[in-house]
Amino acid sequence: MTQDEMKKAAGWAALEYVTAGSIVGVGTGSTVNHFIDALASVKDQIKGAVSSSEASSIRLQELGIKLFDLNEISEFAVYVDGADEIDPSMAMIKGGGAALTREKIVAAVAERFVCIVDGTKTVDVMGQFPLPVEVIPMAREYVARELTKLGGQPVYREGVVTDNGNHILDVHGLSITEPVALEARINAIVGVVTNGLFAERGADVLLVGTPEGVVKK
Ligand SMILES: O=C[C@H](O)[C@H](O)[C@H](O)COP(=O)(O)O
Protein backbone atom coordinates (compact mmCIF):
# COMPACT_ATOMS: atom_id res chain seq x y z
CA MET A 1 0.00 0.00 0.00
CA THR A 2 1.42 3.42 -0.92
CA GLN A 3 1.50 6.41 1.42
CA ASP A 4 -1.08 8.14 -0.78
CA GLU A 5 -3.41 5.15 -0.54
CA MET A 6 -3.15 5.35 3.27
CA LYS A 7 -3.96 9.09 3.10
CA LYS A 8 -6.94 8.36 0.86
CA ALA A 9 -8.27 5.72 3.26
CA ALA A 10 -8.04 8.14 6.21
CA GLY A 11 -9.61 10.96 4.18
CA TRP A 12 -12.63 8.91 3.16
CA ALA A 13 -13.05 7.49 6.69
CA ALA A 14 -13.60 11.03 7.99
CA LEU A 15 -16.93 11.15 6.13
CA GLU A 16 -18.35 9.25 9.10
CA TYR A 17 -18.10 12.48 11.13
CA VAL A 18 -19.96 14.64 8.62
CA THR A 19 -23.62 15.09 9.47
CA ALA A 20 -26.48 16.02 7.15
CA GLY A 21 -27.22 19.72 6.85
CA SER A 22 -23.92 20.79 8.44
CA ILE A 23 -21.14 23.20 7.55
CA VAL A 24 -17.83 21.32 7.57
CA GLY A 25 -14.45 22.80 8.48
CA VAL A 26 -11.86 21.80 5.91
CA GLY A 27 -8.09 21.83 6.40
CA THR A 28 -5.31 21.80 3.82
CA GLY A 29 -2.91 19.34 2.23
CA SER A 30 -2.65 16.12 0.27
CA THR A 31 -4.60 14.07 2.85
CA VAL A 32 -7.36 16.66 3.06
CA ASN A 33 -7.59 16.68 -0.74
CA HIS A 34 -8.87 13.10 -0.47
CA PHE A 35 -11.35 14.23 2.19
CA ILE A 36 -12.57 17.00 -0.12
CA ASP A 37 -13.16 14.39 -2.85
CA ALA A 38 -15.14 12.36 -0.30
CA LEU A 39 -17.10 15.44 0.77
CA ALA A 40 -18.03 16.13 -2.85
CA SER A 41 -19.78 12.74 -2.94
CA VAL A 42 -22.22 13.99 -0.26
CA LYS A 43 -22.32 17.65 -1.28
CA ASP A 44 -26.10 17.62 -1.75
CA GLN A 45 -26.53 16.54 1.89
CA ILE A 46 -24.42 19.28 3.51
CA LYS A 47 -24.78 23.06 3.68
CA GLY A 48 -21.19 23.65 2.65
CA ALA A 49 -17.69 24.18 3.97
CA VAL A 50 -15.47 26.71 5.68
CA SER A 51 -11.95 26.53 4.28
CA SER A 52 -8.50 27.03 5.81
CA SER A 53 -6.58 28.01 2.66
CA GLU A 54 -6.83 29.41 -0.84
CA ALA A 55 -5.79 25.99 -2.20
CA SER A 56 -8.60 24.14 -0.41
CA SER A 57 -11.11 26.85 -1.36
CA ILE A 58 -10.28 26.38 -5.03
CA ARG A 59 -10.66 22.61 -4.80
CA LEU A 60 -13.94 22.88 -2.86
CA GLN A 61 -15.38 25.32 -5.37
CA GLU A 62 -14.26 23.25 -8.35
CA LEU A 63 -16.20 20.33 -6.89
CA GLY A 64 -19.32 22.43 -6.36
CA ILE A 65 -19.19 22.71 -2.56
CA LYS A 66 -20.53 26.00 -1.23
CA LEU A 67 -18.03 28.07 0.74
CA PHE A 68 -18.86 30.02 3.88
CA ASP A 69 -16.81 32.87 5.34
CA LEU A 70 -15.79 32.06 8.92
CA ASN A 71 -17.16 35.43 10.01
CA GLU A 72 -20.63 34.35 8.90
CA ILE A 73 -20.83 31.41 11.31
CA SER A 74 -20.41 31.27 15.06
CA GLU A 75 -20.05 27.52 15.45
CA PHE A 76 -19.85 24.27 13.53
CA ALA A 77 -19.41 20.66 14.57
CA VAL A 78 -16.40 19.21 12.81
CA TYR A 79 -13.05 20.35 11.41
CA VAL A 80 -11.11 17.78 9.38
CA ASP A 81 -7.40 18.26 8.74
CA GLY A 82 -4.12 16.42 8.30
CA ALA A 83 -0.91 16.77 10.31
CA ASP A 84 2.82 16.51 9.79
CA GLU A 85 3.30 14.73 13.12
CA ILE A 86 0.94 13.74 15.94
CA ASP A 87 1.97 12.51 19.39
CA PRO A 88 0.16 10.26 21.91
CA SER A 89 -1.45 13.29 23.63
CA MET A 90 -3.04 14.22 20.25
CA ALA A 91 -0.84 17.30 19.94
CA MET A 92 0.23 17.97 16.36
CA ILE A 93 2.80 19.73 14.24
CA LYS A 94 1.11 21.34 11.23
CA GLY A 95 2.07 23.83 8.56
CA GLY A 96 4.14 21.76 6.16
CA GLY A 97 1.99 23.38 3.48
CA ALA A 98 2.25 26.84 5.12
CA ALA A 99 -1.47 26.96 5.97
CA LEU A 100 -1.05 26.78 9.77
CA THR A 101 -2.55 30.13 10.80
CA ARG A 102 -5.85 29.85 8.98
CA GLU A 103 -6.01 26.19 10.01
CA LYS A 104 -5.64 27.14 13.67
CA ILE A 105 -8.30 29.83 13.36
CA VAL A 106 -10.87 27.55 11.70
CA ALA A 107 -10.07 24.72 14.13
CA ALA A 108 -10.64 27.07 17.08
CA VAL A 109 -14.27 27.56 16.08
CA ALA A 110 -15.03 23.85 15.56
CA GLU A 111 -16.47 21.66 18.29
CA ARG A 112 -14.36 18.66 17.21
CA PHE A 113 -11.04 18.30 15.40
CA VAL A 114 -10.80 15.12 13.34
CA CYS A 115 -7.18 14.49 12.34
CA ILE A 116 -6.52 12.32 9.28
CA VAL A 117 -3.03 10.96 8.66
CA ASP A 118 -1.17 8.07 7.13
CA GLY A 119 0.77 5.75 9.40
CA THR A 120 4.09 7.61 8.97
CA LYS A 121 2.84 10.65 10.93
CA THR A 122 2.32 9.15 14.39
CA VAL A 123 5.33 9.68 16.69
CA ASP A 124 6.19 9.34 20.38
CA VAL A 125 7.93 12.74 20.57
CA MET A 126 7.46 15.47 17.97
CA GLY A 127 10.27 17.45 16.41
CA GLN A 128 11.74 15.25 13.72
CA PHE A 129 9.54 17.25 11.33
CA PRO A 130 10.75 20.88 11.47
CA LEU A 131 8.26 23.10 13.31
CA PRO A 132 6.80 25.80 11.00
CA VAL A 133 6.46 29.30 12.44
CA GLU A 134 4.61 32.02 10.49
CA VAL A 135 6.22 35.43 10.97
CA ILE A 136 5.60 39.02 9.90
CA PRO A 137 8.24 39.50 7.17
CA MET A 138 10.08 42.43 8.85
CA ALA A 139 10.42 40.39 12.08
CA ARG A 140 11.89 37.30 10.41
CA GLU A 141 15.51 37.62 11.52
CA TYR A 142 14.60 38.81 15.03
CA VAL A 143 12.26 35.85 15.50
CA ALA A 144 14.92 33.50 14.13
CA ARG A 145 17.39 34.70 16.79
CA GLU A 146 14.79 34.19 19.53
CA LEU A 147 14.00 30.67 18.27
CA THR A 148 17.73 29.86 18.33
CA LYS A 149 17.78 30.83 22.03
CA LEU A 150 15.06 28.19 22.57
CA GLY A 151 17.41 25.54 21.18
CA GLY A 152 16.10 25.27 17.64
CA GLN A 153 17.71 25.89 14.27
CA PRO A 154 15.33 28.05 12.25
CA VAL A 155 15.54 27.92 8.46
CA TYR A 156 13.77 30.51 6.29
CA ARG A 157 11.45 28.75 3.80
CA GLU A 158 12.62 30.79 0.82
CA GLY A 159 10.14 31.64 -1.91
CA VAL A 160 7.10 30.84 0.22
CA VAL A 161 4.58 33.56 1.08
CA THR A 162 1.59 32.46 3.14
CA ASP A 163 -2.05 33.20 2.25
CA ASN A 164 -1.72 36.04 4.80
CA GLY A 165 1.33 37.57 3.09
CA ASN A 166 3.84 36.37 5.69
CA HIS A 167 7.01 34.26 5.83
CA ILE A 168 7.69 30.81 7.31
CA LEU A 169 10.63 29.73 9.48
CA ASP A 170 11.05 25.95 9.83
CA VAL A 171 12.63 25.12 13.18
CA HIS A 172 14.86 22.06 13.13
CA GLY A 173 16.42 20.18 16.02
CA LEU A 174 13.60 20.41 18.58
CA SER A 175 12.56 17.53 20.80
CA ILE A 176 9.06 18.57 21.79
CA THR A 177 8.33 16.95 25.13
CA GLU A 178 6.11 19.81 26.40
CA PRO A 179 4.09 20.88 23.36
CA VAL A 180 1.52 23.03 25.22
CA ALA A 181 4.24 25.11 26.90
CA LEU A 182 6.34 25.43 23.74
CA GLU A 183 3.32 26.51 21.68
CA ALA A 184 2.63 29.33 24.13
CA ARG A 185 6.32 30.29 24.44
CA ILE A 186 6.83 30.66 20.69
CA ASN A 187 3.56 32.52 20.18
CA ALA A 188 4.74 35.06 22.78
CA ILE A 189 7.68 36.17 20.59
CA VAL A 190 6.88 39.54 19.02
CA GLY A 191 6.50 39.14 15.26
CA VAL A 192 5.23 35.57 15.40
CA VAL A 193 1.79 35.23 13.84
CA THR A 194 1.38 31.65 15.01
CA ASN A 195 3.38 28.45 15.21
CA GLY A 196 2.55 25.00 13.87
CA LEU A 197 2.07 23.35 17.26
CA PHE A 198 -1.59 22.46 17.78
CA ALA A 199 -1.31 21.35 21.39
CA GLU A 200 -3.46 23.65 23.51
CA ARG A 201 -6.19 22.67 21.10
CA GLY A 202 -5.16 19.25 19.81
CA ALA A 203 -7.11 16.63 17.90
CA ASP A 204 -10.23 15.02 19.38
CA VAL A 205 -10.35 12.09 16.97
CA LEU A 206 -7.45 10.52 15.06
CA LEU A 207 -7.92 8.39 11.95
CA VAL A 208 -4.72 6.69 10.80
CA GLY A 209 -4.53 5.05 7.39
CA THR A 210 -2.46 1.86 7.62
CA PRO A 211 -1.95 -1.19 5.39
CA GLU A 212 -4.28 -3.04 7.80
CA GLY A 213 -7.06 -0.45 7.38
CA VAL A 214 -8.01 2.77 9.13
CA VAL A 215 -7.21 2.77 12.84
CA LYS A 216 -9.24 5.11 15.04
CA LYS A 217 -7.80 6.67 18.21
O1 LIG B 1 -0.01 23.56 6.11
C1 LIG B 1 -0.37 22.41 5.88
C2 LIG B 1 -1.14 21.59 6.78
O2 LIG B 1 -0.88 21.79 8.13
C3 LIG B 1 -1.24 20.10 6.44
O3 LIG B 1 -2.36 19.63 7.09
C4 LIG B 1 -0.05 19.26 6.85
O4 LIG B 1 1.13 19.82 6.33
C5 LIG B 1 -0.21 17.80 6.37
O5 LIG B 1 -0.22 17.79 4.97
P1 LIG B 1 -0.29 16.45 4.14
O6 LIG B 1 -1.63 15.86 4.36
O7 LIG B 1 -0.09 16.90 2.70
O8 LIG B 1 0.83 15.57 4.60
The ligand as a Gaussian input file, in Angstrom:
#p B3LYP/6-31G(d) Opt

LIG

0 1
 O       -0.012000      23.563000       6.106000
 C       -0.368000      22.414000       5.877000
 C       -1.140000      21.588000       6.778000
 O       -0.876000      21.791000       8.130000
 C       -1.236000      20.102000       6.436000
 O       -2.363000      19.631000       7.091000
 C       -0.052000      19.263000       6.853000
 O        1.133000      19.816000       6.332000
 C       -0.212000      17.803000       6.368000
 O       -0.220000      17.795000       4.974000
 P       -0.291000      16.450000       4.137000
 O       -1.634000      15.856000       4.357000
 O       -0.090000      16.897000       2.701000
 O        0.831000      15.567000       4.597000

